[in-house]
Amino acid sequence: MTRLNRERVLRAAVALADESGIESLSMRRLAQELGVVPMALYKHVANKEQLLDGMVDTVVGEIDPPEPGSDWRGVVRQRILSARRVLLRHRWAYGVIESRTGPTSAVLEYLDSMIGVFRDGGLSVDLTHHVMHAMGSRLLGFSQELFEASGASGGSGGAEPPDPALAQRYPRIAELAAAAAHDGDSVVGGGCDDQFEFEFALDLLLDGFERLRAEGWSPPGRG
């Protein structure tokens, strides 16, 4: 039998969350999966919160390292889309990341690395500061959307016709809903092409950052 260690505990917890959902995760259930008594886990993780922190670090550790030789935009785009692929493999992870009271060590390391890419690409400290605010959770492959998938479109994944009374009251929303590209598994919102919307916004941001860098942008009052 493989000896129990912290890495094995965390990988088993990630696998359990992948298979059964994060709601199913408990120290007792994890101990059963590993074939040990629950007390054995506490030698490696002090409590469930520490377990969740370690799971976040395990998942973030799957993000591809920077590809050498690319311009800064290419490096940032590659890593963010890698982060997105990782979170799509572990669909519970973004909620756990959001639930942390502070960034874990792997998240801090990742963010520090990304700041380095911006700075090495010629962005000033001030511009990089604002870039990090503008990117927000998108740096880790997910974004806060205006509507949940179960919201106004009904959450069924299809481009269902809007309720006539609502369409009359909110004609511009109805117009957009009718024109939306179809993606039944979208986490952006029913009827939206999730991946396209993410990359569309990402490319807009990166192009805008490059324009500001080329212009030598500085905050108002400091130029």
BELPEJO-V500525 format. One record per residue. N is the residue number from 1. RES is the residue in one small letter. PSI is psi in radians with two decimals (NA if undefined). D_CENTER is the distance of its C-alpha to the mean C-alpha in whole Angstrom. Layout:
n->(N;N)
res->(RES;RES)
psi->(PSI;PSI)
d_center->(D_CENTER;D_CENTER)
This chain:
n->(1;2;3;4;5;6;7;8;9;10;11;12;13;14;15;16;17;18;19;20;21;22;23;24;25;26;27;28;29;30;31;32;33;34;35;36;37;38;39;40;41;42;43;44;45;46;47;48;49;50;51;52;53;54;55;56;57;58;59;60;61;62;63;64;65;66;67;68;69;70;71;72;73;74;75;76;77;78;79;80;81;82;83;84;85;86;87;88;89;90;91;92;93;94;95;96;97;98;99;100;101;102;103;104;105;106;107;108;109;110;111;112;113;114;115;116;117;118;119;120;121;122;123;124;125;126;127;128;129;130;131;132;133;134;135;136;137;138;139;140;141;142;143;144;145;146;147;148;149;150;151;152;153;154;155;156;157;158;159;160;161;162;163;164;165;166;167;168;169;170;171;172;173;174;175;176;177;178;179;180;181;182;183;184;185;186;187;188;189;190;191;192;193;194;195;196;197;198;199;200;201;202;203;204;205;206;207;208;209;210;211;212;213;214;215;216;217;218;219;220;221;222;223)
res->(m;t;r;l;n;r;e;r;v;l;r;a;a;v;a;l;a;d;e;s;g;i;e;s;l;s;m;r;r;l;a;q;e;l;g;v;v;p;m;a;l;y;k;h;v;a;n;k;e;q;l;l;d;g;m;v;d;t;v;v;g;e;i;d;p;p;e;p;g;s;d;w;r;g;v;v;r;q;r;i;l;s;a;r;r;v;l;l;r;h;r;w;a;y;g;v;i;e;s;r;t;g;p;t;s;a;v;l;e;y;l;d;s;m;i;g;v;f;r;d;g;g;l;s;v;d;l;t;h;h;v;m;h;a;m;g;s;r;l;l;g;f;s;q;e;l;f;e;a;s;g;a;s;g;g;s;g;g;a;e;p;p;d;p;a;l;a;q;r;y;p;r;i;a;e;l;a;a;a;a;a;h;d;g;d;s;v;v;g;g;g;c;d;d;q;f;e;f;e;f;a;l;d;l;l;l;d;g;f;e;r;l;r;a;e;g;w;s;p;p;g;r;g)
psi->(2.35;2.36;2.44;2.30;3.06;-0.77;-0.74;-0.69;-0.82;-0.72;-0.62;-0.66;-0.73;-0.78;-0.68;-0.75;-0.67;-0.73;-0.74;-0.08;2.65;-0.43;-0.45;-0.19;2.17;2.81;-0.66;-0.81;-0.69;-0.71;-0.70;-0.74;-0.61;-0.15;0.60;2.97;2.63;-0.63;-0.46;-0.48;-0.55;-0.14;-0.30;-0.49;2.23;-0.55;-3.12;-0.62;-0.71;-0.60;-0.80;-0.69;-0.80;-0.61;-0.72;-0.80;-0.67;-0.78;-0.83;-0.54;-0.25;-0.17;2.36;2.50;2.89;2.48;2.17;2.62;-0.16;2.74;2.88;-0.64;-0.72;-0.70;-0.82;-0.78;-0.78;-0.77;-0.67;-0.72;-0.53;-0.76;-0.68;-0.73;-0.69;-0.79;-0.47;-0.43;-0.55;1.36;-0.25;-0.31;-0.65;-0.61;-0.65;-0.71;-0.79;-0.50;-0.24;2.47;-0.29;2.82;2.47;3.02;-0.70;-0.64;-0.76;-0.73;-0.74;-0.81;-0.69;-0.71;-0.72;-0.68;-0.70;-0.65;-0.79;-0.81;-0.76;-0.39;0.00;0.06;2.40;2.91;-0.77;-0.84;-0.72;-0.67;-0.83;-0.58;-0.77;-0.66;-0.76;-0.65;-0.73;-2.39;-0.26;-0.49;-0.51;0.23;0.13;2.86;2.66;2.10;2.77;-0.69;2.51;2.84;-0.46;0.23;-2.26;-0.50;-0.06;-0.30;0.15;-0.16;-0.35;2.79;1.31;2.52;2.38;2.69;2.23;-0.69;-0.72;-0.66;-0.63;-0.62;-0.62;1.24;-0.60;-0.66;-0.75;-0.68;-0.81;-0.71;-0.66;-0.47;-0.12;2.48;2.60;2.26;1.78;-0.42;0.29;2.41;-0.04;-0.78;2.61;2.29;-0.11;2.50;1.75;-0.92;-0.73;-0.80;-0.69;-0.86;-0.59;-0.86;-0.68;-0.80;-0.65;-0.78;-0.83;-0.71;-0.72;-0.70;-0.72;-0.68;-0.77;-0.69;-0.80;-0.53;-0.09;0.67;2.52;2.75;2.67;2.35;-0.15;-0.10;NA)
d_center->(35;32;32;30;28;24;22;24;23;19;19;21;19;16;18;20;16;16;19;20;17;16;19;21;21;23;25;28;26;25;28;30;27;28;32;32;33;31;32;32;28;29;30;27;24;26;24;22;19;20;19;16;15;16;14;11;13;14;11;10;13;13;11;14;16;17;20;23;25;23;23;20;18;18;17;14;13;14;12;9;10;10;7;6;9;9;6;9;11;10;9;10;8;5;9;10;8;9;13;13;16;15;13;14;16;14;11;14;15;12;13;16;16;14;17;20;19;19;22;24;23;26;23;25;24;24;22;20;19;19;17;14;15;14;11;10;6;6;7;4;3;3;6;9;12;16;17;15;16;19;20;23;23;24;21;23;21;24;25;28;31;30;32;35;36;32;32;36;34;31;32;29;27;29;29;25;25;28;27;23;22;22;19;20;16;14;12;12;16;19;21;18;17;13;13;15;14;11;13;16;14;13;16;18;16;17;21;21;20;23;25;25;26;28;30;30;28;29;28;31;34;33;34)
